[in-house]
Amino acid sequence: MPIDKFSTYAGGPGLPATSIIDITPSDVIDLSYVTVALNVATPGRIRVTTLDGDTSDVSVAPGAAFPLRVSRVWMTGTTATGIRGLI
């Protein structure tokens, strides 16, 4: 189970990220931490499982933080590369 650094905040995080992690997509391993946003080096799709447990594909563009609280980034279905999680 990933650690949610903002679990004690009412209504979710309103502060900027304090750390950045490199994400290696995996179909079996959750992230160590729940993200507050994702960033990619190349555009594409990312299949994610959200903090609430929904699994879906999202399209992302490089150079911007995509605000999304995720616990897993899947290898299957992910085409974007250079994925980083902001936590």
C-alpha positions in Angstrom: 0.0 0.0 0.0 1.6 3.3 -1.0 2.1 6.0 1.6 -0.2 9.0 1.2 1.7 12.0 2.6 -1.5 14.1 2.5 -3.9 11.7 4.1 -4.4 13.9 7.2 -5.3 17.0 5.0 -9.0 17.7 4.6 -10.1 17.6 1.0 -6.7 16.7 -0.4 -3.5 18.5 -0.9 -3.5 22.2 -1.6 0.3 22.6 -1.3 2.9 22.1 -4.0 4.8 18.8 -4.2 7.8 18.4 -1.9 9.6 15.5 -3.7 9.9 14.0 -7.1 10.3 10.3 -7.9 11.2 8.5 -11.1 8.4 6.1 -12.0 9.0 2.7 -13.7 5.6 1.5 -14.9 4.6 -1.9 -13.5 1.6 -4.2 -13.8 2.2 -5.7 -10.4 3.9 -3.1 -8.1 2.3 0.0 -6.6 4.2 3.2 -6.2 5.9 3.8 -2.9 4.0 7.1 -2.5 0.7 8.4 -3.8 1.4 11.3 -6.3 -0.1 14.7 -6.3 0.8 15.1 -10.0 2.6 13.4 -12.9 5.1 14.8 -15.3 6.4 13.1 -18.5 9.3 13.7 -20.9 7.4 12.5 -24.0 3.7 12.8 -24.8 1.5 9.8 -24.7 -0.9 7.7 -22.6 -0.4 6.6 -19.0 -2.6 3.9 -17.5 -3.0 4.6 -13.9 -4.8 3.4 -10.8 -6.0 6.4 -8.8 -6.0 6.8 -5.0 -9.7 5.8 -5.0 -8.9 2.6 -7.0 -10.1 3.5 -10.5 -8.0 2.3 -13.4 -8.0 4.3 -16.6 -5.8 5.7 -19.3 -5.0 9.5 -19.4 -3.3 11.4 -22.1 -0.4 13.6 -20.9 1.8 16.3 -22.5 5.4 16.9 -21.6 6.6 19.9 -19.6 3.6 20.3 -17.3 2.4 18.8 -14.1 -0.7 16.8 -14.6 -2.6 16.9 -11.2 -3.5 13.3 -10.5 -3.3 11.2 -7.3 -2.2 7.8 -8.4 -1.0 4.7 -6.6 0.1 2.7 -9.6 1.4 3.5 -13.2 0.8 0.4 -15.4 3.3 -0.8 -18.0 0.4 -2.2 -20.1 -1.3 0.7 -21.9 1.4 3.3 -21.0 3.1 4.9 -24.0 4.6 8.1 -22.4 8.2 7.9 -21.2 10.3 9.7 -18.7 7.5 9.5 -16.1 8.0 11.3 -12.8 5.7 11.5 -9.8 5.4 14.7 -7.8 4.7 14.0 -4.2 
